[in-house]
Amino acid sequence: MRDTENATELATASLPSDATNEAKIERIWVKETGQEEIRFSWWKDRRMMMRPLDLPENDLLNLVRNAVLAGVFTPDFRSKLRELL
């Protein structure tokens, strides 16, 4: 797990799109605010890009599935999401 000056990675899930690109959903601890947050990100050549993550719906569903299996989302969040759907 990564630990940077700004945040500590708590859980992560990824969906590779090719040999050098991947989409990620991460649960991170943000040091400045002292709280956990969910980050959606796009990575190229193992570096996070400062651009939004754009995915087709099917890829987004696969990434969210991976995030659920990897424990990125808390049980409380999953329960509230179930109620929403």
Secondary structure as a PSIPRED ss2 file (coil, helix, strand):
# PSIPRED VFORMAT (PSIPRED V4.0)

   1 M C   1.000  0.000  0.000
   2 R C   1.000  0.000  0.000
   3 D E   0.000  0.000  1.000
   4 T C   1.000  0.000  0.000
   5 E C   1.000  0.000  0.000
   6 N C   1.000  0.000  0.000
   7 A E   0.000  0.000  1.000
   8 T E   0.000  0.000  1.000
   9 E E   0.000  0.000  1.000
  10 L E   0.000  0.000  1.000
  11 A E   0.000  0.000  1.000
  12 T E   0.000  0.000  1.000
  13 A E   0.000  0.000  1.000
  14 S E   0.000  0.000  1.000
  15 L E   0.000  0.000  1.000
  16 P E   0.000  0.000  1.000
  17 S C   1.000  0.000  0.000
  18 D C   1.000  0.000  0.000
  19 A C   1.000  0.000  0.000
  20 T C   1.000  0.000  0.000
  21 N E   0.000  0.000  1.000
  22 E E   0.000  0.000  1.000
  23 A E   0.000  0.000  1.000
  24 K E   0.000  0.000  1.000
  25 I E   0.000  0.000  1.000
  26 E E   0.000  0.000  1.000
  27 R E   0.000  0.000  1.000
  28 I E   0.000  0.000  1.000
  29 W E   0.000  0.000  1.000
  30 V E   0.000  0.000  1.000
  31 K C   1.000  0.000  0.000
  32 E C   1.000  0.000  0.000
  33 T C   1.000  0.000  0.000
  34 G C   1.000  0.000  0.000
  35 Q E   0.000  0.000  1.000
  36 E E   0.000  0.000  1.000
  37 E E   0.000  0.000  1.000
  38 I E   0.000  0.000  1.000
  39 R E   0.000  0.000  1.000
  40 F E   0.000  0.000  1.000
  41 S E   0.000  0.000  1.000
  42 W E   0.000  0.000  1.000
  43 W E   0.000  0.000  1.000
  44 K E   0.000  0.000  1.000
  45 D C   1.000  0.000  0.000
  46 R C   1.000  0.000  0.000
  47 R E   0.000  0.000  1.000
  48 M E   0.000  0.000  1.000
  49 M C   1.000  0.000  0.000
  50 M C   1.000  0.000  0.000
  51 R C   1.000  0.000  0.000
  52 P C   1.000  0.000  0.000
  53 L C   1.000  0.000  0.000
  54 D C   1.000  0.000  0.000
  55 L C   1.000  0.000  0.000
  56 P C   1.000  0.000  0.000
  57 E H   0.000  1.000  0.000
  58 N H   0.000  1.000  0.000
  59 D H   0.000  1.000  0.000
  60 L H   0.000  1.000  0.000
  61 L H   0.000  1.000  0.000
  62 N H   0.000  1.000  0.000
  63 L H   0.000  1.000  0.000
  64 V H   0.000  1.000  0.000
  65 R H   0.000  1.000  0.000
  66 N H   0.000  1.000  0.000
  67 A H   0.000  1.000  0.000
  68 V H   0.000  1.000  0.000
  69 L H   0.000  1.000  0.000
  70 A C   1.000  0.000  0.000
  71 G C   1.000  0.000  0.000
  72 V C   1.000  0.000  0.000
  73 F C   1.000  0.000  0.000
  74 T C   1.000  0.000  0.000
  75 P H   0.000  1.000  0.000
  76 D H   0.000  1.000  0.000
  77 F H   0.000  1.000  0.000
  78 R H   0.000  1.000  0.000
  79 S H   0.000  1.000  0.000
  80 K H   0.000  1.000  0.000
  81 L H   0.000  1.000  0.000
  82 R H   0.000  1.000  0.000
  83 E H   0.000  1.000  0.000
  84 L H   0.000  1.000  0.000
  85 L C   1.000  0.000  0.000
